[in-house]
Amino acid sequence: MPPGGQVTVPGSGSATYVLRNAGGVYSCTCPAWRNQSVHIDRRTCKHLRRHRGDAAEEARLGALPERSPSTGRSSSTPGPNAPPLLLAHRWEQQDPTGWWLSEKLDGVRAYWDGKRFISRLGNPFVAPDWFREHLPDFPLDGELFAGRGRFQHAVSVARRIDAGEDWRSLAFVIFDAPAVDAGFEDRIAHLQDHFGRRPAPLARVLEHRVCEGLDDLKAELARIESLGGEGLMLRRPRSRYHAGRSETLLKVKSFLDTEARIIGHQAGTGRHKGRLGALEVELPDGTRFKVGTGMSDAERNSPPAIGEVITVRYQELTDAGVPRFPTYVGLRADATWASIVAAWAEKGNG
């Protein structure tokens, strides 16, 4: 079954099921596949085994990294290889005049250590040789980006282990040079000079410009959001790169978002009968609610597993602390539930 392909197979009696290959993740619409409490790329069933063969399924599952059933990740905390990333705070109406302004990309954060890509948790991304061959031997901070509104596609490709042709749909968009001991302007100049002399076909330096003030910020935010973008980033002039969350880097968005852990699946009704209707989730403080919009038909047929961490977009919180009009954005590929809860507690909310 080629990537993106599907096939209908017979089940018991008159039932039929659909097998799919979504970027190397094989799924089946049968209840036995849907109801497993493991990550979707570790599930199998008798229909997949019958169609692909036991040997192919064993080889596929054996090649995947082990995942914790409680978190859906390979570990509950960032591993020893986790890169020292600069992390952003939310913009709280600070005067943006003179700050460096750029688009906030809807991609997968990736750290290039000079030889390979590493996730925020320290896990490698298995990129093809041809994707990596023109990148420098010094560290880069950026995102694997598939385009506006294609976050889930970027996650799907980045998490694959076969370094396939789907990587051609991604670009490595670079927004910093962590190892350059200088202010932000000099770090960007270093990147522009390097890639100006040694271009990489599938990599580019993110464009930044000076913000002229609050009206400029609001106008640019409206423009980016009208194009389907996620928001903006602000960087303090002459700021240094250092690991951890910093007030020198701010994210600006009209809508709020948060991370939540899946604790249950609610069956669908009406046109969603026989597949997922809503995700039952909880916030780090234990607040529980349901997310019933934002999922594609494919995601409803093959929903993320219980224990997975997802990003939810919403308008505001109710007086009870529940997100209003929550919408599913996608799986959070670069953080564990343990690290999210720890960050929430560190902010003084616990």
N, C-alpha and C positions, 0 to 999 in steps of 0.2 A: 504494500500500500504506500504510494508516494506521499510526501508532505502535502497536506491539504486535501488528501483523498478520503473517500469513505466508501463503505460497502454494506449492503443489507444482507443479514444472515438469518437463517431460520432458528427459532427458539423452540420451546416446548409447545406442543399442540399447534395452534394457528398463529402463535406470536412470532413476530420478527423483531430484530434489533439492528441498530446501526453502529458499525465500527468506524472510528475516525482516527486519522493521524494528524494531529494539530501541532505542527512544529516538532515532531518527535515524541509527543505525548499521546499515547494510544488510549482511546476510551471506547466504552460500549454503553448503550442506553439501557442495558438490562439492570434490574434491581440489585443483583449481586455486585455489580461494579459500582453503582451509585452509592450504595449504603456502606461501603468500606470506610473505616475511620483512619485511613492513612492518606498521605499526600497523593494527589491525582497521578503523578508520574510513577508511583509505586504500585498502582492498582493493576490487577489483571482479572480475568474471568475465563470460564470454559470456552466462551465464544472466541475470545482473542487467541487462546491457546489452540483451538481447533483451526482457526484461520491462518495464524502465523506459524504454528508449530510450537511444541513445548520447548525445543532447544532455543528458538529465537526469543521466546518470552523469558526464559531463564537467563539468557545472555544479556537481554535488555535490563532486566531487574538487577542482575548481578553487577552491572556496570554503573549503576546509580549510587550516589553517596547515601549513607545511612541517614535517616531523619528521625528526629524525636517525635513520637506520636503526640506529645503534649504541646509542642510548639510548631510542628510542621517544618522545622529547620534542623540543620545538622548539629546544632548545639543551642543551648539556652542563653549563652552570652557570647559576645564577640571573641573570636579565637585569637591565638597568639600572633597571627599574621595580619590582624586587623590594621589597616593603614591609619596614620595620624591625620585624620581629615578635619578641616575647618568646617564648622557647622553653624547654621544661621539661626537667629532669633526672628520672631515676627515683628514687623514694623508697627510701632505704636505711636504714629503721628509725629515722629521726629522730623525736624526740618531737613528735607532731602537736598537742599541746594548745595551744589558742588560735589555731591556723591556720584560715584560711577554707577550708571544704570544699564541693565541688560535684561533680556527676557529670561524668565524662569522656565527652564525646559522640563517637559513632561517625559523624562527618560529614566534610565537606570544609572545611578551614581557608580562610577568606575574609576579606580586609581591605577594608573600605569606606573609600575615600579622600575621601568627600564627594560623589562623582559616579558612581563605578562600583565594581564588585567586582574585586579583583585576587587572583590566587593567590599562594601562597608563593613561587613562582618569578618573579612579576611579570607573568604572563599574564592578560589580562582574562577574566572570566566574562561571557558575553553574557546578562544577565538582562533579562527584559521590563520595559518602562517601568512597568507596573502593579505589579511586584514592588519597584521602586526608589522609587516616587514619594513615599512617606511617610517615607523615611529622611532623617536630618539632613545638614547640610553639613559636619560635623566627622567625623574618622576613628573607625571602630569596628573592633574585633577580635572575630571570632566564627567560627561554622561554619554552613555550609549543611547542614541536618539533615533527614533524611527519616523519622527514627524509629529506635528500637533495632533492630539487626539488619538495617538497610537501607542499609548503607554503599555497596554497589556501585550501588544505585539512585541514591543521591545523586551519586556520581561520574559516572554515565551522564548525568544531567540537567545537571549543572554543566558538563560538557565539550561539550555541544551548542552549535551555532552559530546555531540558528534561533530562540532565545528563545521556545520554544513553551509550550503550556499545561501541560506536565509540571512546570513550575516551581511550579505550585499545590500539588504534593505536597511541596515543601520549605518550611522555615522558616529564617529567619536568626536564629540564637540567639547573642546578644551577651554576651561575658564581659569586655570591657574597653573603655576609652576611651583609646587611646594618647596623644592630644594633651593630655589634662588633666594638668597638672603638679602632681600631688598623690599622696598615698598611696592604696592600693587602696580603702580604705573610702570615701574622698571620690570616687574615680572611679566606683564603683558607685552612690553616692548621686546623682551627676550624671546617670548613665544612667537611674536610676529616676525622677528628677524630670522629665527630658526626656520619656521615653515615657509617664509618667503624665499629662503635659499634652498630648502629641502622639502618641497611639498609632499604631503601624504594624500593619496587619492581619496581615502575614506576618513580623513580627519580634517578638522578646521578649528580655528580659534574663534571663540564666541565674540561677537561684536559688543563693545561697551561704548557708552558716550556719557558726557557729563550732564547730570540732571540740572535743569535751570530753575527748579522750584516746585512747589506743591501743585500748581496748575499743570505744569509740564508732566509731573508724575501721574496725575489723574488722567490726563489726556492719553498718555502712552499706555497706561493700564487698560483704558477703554479700547484702544486700538488693538492691543495684543489679544484681549479677550474676545473681541469681535472676529478675530481671525481663528479662534479656537484654541488660543494659547492659555497657559495656566496662570500666568501672572508675571511679576517682575522681581529682580534682585537689586539691592543697593549695596555698594561697597564703599567704605569710608576711604577718602583719599589718603594715600601714603601708608595705609595699614599693612601690617606684616601678616604673614601666614603662620598660624600656630594651631595646634590640635585642640579640638574641643569647641563648644558653643561660644560664640563671640558676638558682642554688640557691634563689631565692625562689619558684619554681614547680616543683612536683613531681607526677609522675604515679604513681598507685597502682593496681596490677593484680595479680590472682592468677596469671594466665598471662603468660608472656613473649612478646614479639614482636620481629621483626627484619625488615629489608628484604633482599631477595635479587633477583638479576637472572636472568631466564630465559635459559638457554643451549641449551635443546633441548626437544622434545616427544616423549614416549614414547607409542607407539600403545596403545590400549586392548585388552583382551581380555574375553571373556565378554559381559556386557551392555553393556560399553563398546566392543565391537569396532566399528571403523570411525570412531572418534572418539578424543579425547584420553584417555589412561589416566593419565598423570602429567606434571607439569612438572619438567624438569631445571633446577636453579638453582644459583647460587653466591653465597656471602657475600662481603663486602668483603675478607676475608683469603684468598679463593680456595677455601675449603672448599665442596665440592660435595655435593649430596644431591637427593632427589626428593620432590616434594609431590604426593600422590595423592588427598587428601581435601579437602573444603571447596568443590569446584567444583560448580555446578549443571549439569544436562544441557545447558542453553543455552550455558554457558561451555565445556563439553567439546566441543560442536559448533563453537563459534567461540572457540577459546582465545586468550588474550593472546599477542602476537607475541614472537618471540625478541628479546631486548634490552630488553623492558619490565621495569620495576621493580615488584615486588609486595611486599605485607606478608604475613608468615608468622607464625602463632601456634604456640607450642610449650610443652612443660612444663619441660624443662631441657636442658642440653647434655651430651652424652656426654663421656668422657675425651678423645676425639678432636676435640671441638669441634663435633659435628654435632647439630643440634636433634632432640630426641626427640619423636615423634608430631607432626610438623609438619602444620599445616592451613592451606590457602589462605584468606586473608581478602579480598583484592581488590587491584586496581591501586593503586599509590601515585601519586596525581595531583598531588602538590605538592612533589615532590623528584626530582632527577635522580640517576643512578648516580654521576656524578662528585662531586656534593655529598655523597652518602652516604659514599663512600670517603674523601673529604677529612675529613668529621666523624669517621669511625672512626679515621683516622690521627692526628687532632688529640688524641684521647683517649689516645694513647700506645700504641695497639695495633699500629702499623705498624712 
